Amino acid sequence: MNRVTQLTAFVFGGALAFGLLQTLSACSEGRVAIDQVVRVFGSMSSLDPASEKQLERVYVAFDTYTNNPNNLRQRNHFRDAFSHVRANYVVETDGAALIDAALKGIEEQNYRPGSVEPREFVETGLDAMMASLDPHSSYLNPEELRESRVMTSGEFGGLGIEVTMEKGAIKIVSPIEGTPAYRAGLQAGDRIVKLDGDPVGDMTLSDAVKLMRGRPGDPIVLTIERKRVADFDVRVVRAIIEIRSVRWHMEGNIAYVRVASFTEKVFSKLENAFDEIEAKGGSQLQGVVLDLRNNPGGLLDQSLYVSDSFLDKGVIVSVRERNSEDNRTFKAHQGDLADGVPIVVLINEGSASASEIVASALKDHRRAVVMGRRSFGKGSVQTIQPLPLEGALKLTTARYYAPAGYTIQAQGVSPDIVLNRPVEMEEQHDKDDEGAPIVRRESDLPGALNADSKEERPALASIDREECPKAGKEGKDFELGCALAYLQAGSVGAFLSSIGTKVSVQSLK
C-alpha cells in the first residue's frame, strides 16, 4: 500500500498538515487541535468472537509472508489497532470489511512467502485498513507520529509550502505568506516534478518531504511544472518559518484583520491587534473585516478563543462522538474585543476546520455577516491514539456541529451573502487539463463522511463577485471590496443598492 494515499499533505519543516484539511498535533494544557486530539487508552478493548475469527485471516497471511512468524509483538500490534478502530471509530465498523481492506493492501504488494519483515507487513496492512475508513484516518508509524507532534507553535524550519501528492508529482496547495517559497514566486497549483534534479515520480510524499527539509540557509532547486509555461527551476533557500498568523491594517474607519491559521499564538496576537487598533483610534471604529479565506484551521482552543472574543454568550461548537456520553459543548463568555461594532467574516472553499467553527459561531449568533463562498466542510475530529508497541492511529472519532445544530462535515458553512466567481474562473479552477473535476471540498474526497443533520439557514443574497468594488493593494480583492461596502452601507439592502444590485433579501432580524 502506498503511504502517499494515507498522508496527503505536509507543511515542510515538520508539521504534519493538510493544506485544506488541516491537521496539527495536540499538545498539553488543554491545547487541542480541532481535528486531532491525543487520547491514551489504558487497556485494549475486548473483541467479540466474530472479530477474533476475522483476525485469524490476518494471522494466516502473517505466518505465510513474514520472515519471522514468531514475532507475536508485531502480530498483536495489528490486533491492538484493529481493536481500537472497532471500539472508537465515529460510526460502527464492520470487522470483516476492515480485514478485507488490510489483506487487499498486503496482496497488492506481491510479497513472496517468507520474505517480508513483520513490521513492514503490519504497517502495510494497517495503512490499507485505515484508508478504507475516511480520508483523515491513518496509521502513523513511529517516525510519522513524531512528525505529527512537531508543530503547533507556528514556527518551524523548511520552505513554507503546503502540498499534496498528485499524479506522480508534488502539487502545491498553497505557499505560506512571507516564507521562502512565497518569496520565490511559487503558486498554488504548481507541480514539483524534480528535487535537485531527481524526479519525484517514484517517491512517496514522506520521502519527498525529507529531501526538502534541511538546515536553514541550505538551498534546494525545485523543478516546477506550471500550466501554459515550460518547466522551470526555482532555487529556494531553507529557513526557519514563522507563520504570521494574524495581521491587520485600517481601511479608513474599518479594521481589516487577517487570521491565516489557528496556531497556539493566534488569540494573543488577536488581542494585541485590537489593542493597537484601539490605540490608533478605536473609538471611531466603524466595523471589522475578519478574513478567514484559505485558512486551513488548526487548534481547537484558539478557534474557541477567537469566537469567544466577539461573543458574549451562547454555544460556540458542539463535538459529538459515537458514544453520546462523550459529547462536549463549548460556550462563550462575556466580553467583545470589537465592542459590538459590525463584523464581516470572509470565507471561501479554502476555509476549513477551525475557520469554519469561528464563521458558523459568529453567523449563527448573528454577530457577523459571513460573506464569500461555501467553506471546505471539514467537520470531523481525528483522535491520535498511541498504540502500546509503537506508532499510533489517527482515527476519526467525532463530528462537530454549529450552534444552530447543523454539521459542518461535508456541507461547510454557507455565507449570508454569496460572492460568486465568474463562470470562466469556476471552469478554470474546477477542471484539470483532462477536464476532470479537481477536488475542491471535503465532500469531493473519496470516502468522506456524509453530513448527518439539518441544513443551515439560506443565504440572504447572491451576487457576482465582479460587482464588488475593487480593494486591496493591487485593487483586485473584490471580496474585501464588498465587505468594506457592506460595513459602510450598514444593512444588506443598503449594501446591494450601493453596488447597483437589486435583489429581494431576507431580514437579518
Order of alpha helices (4+ residues) and beta strands (2+ residues): beta-beta-beta-alpha-alpha-alpha-alpha-beta-alpha-beta-beta-beta-alpha-beta-beta-alpha-beta-beta-beta-beta-beta-alpha-beta-alpha-beta-beta-beta-alpha-beta-beta-beta-beta-alpha-beta-alpha-alpha
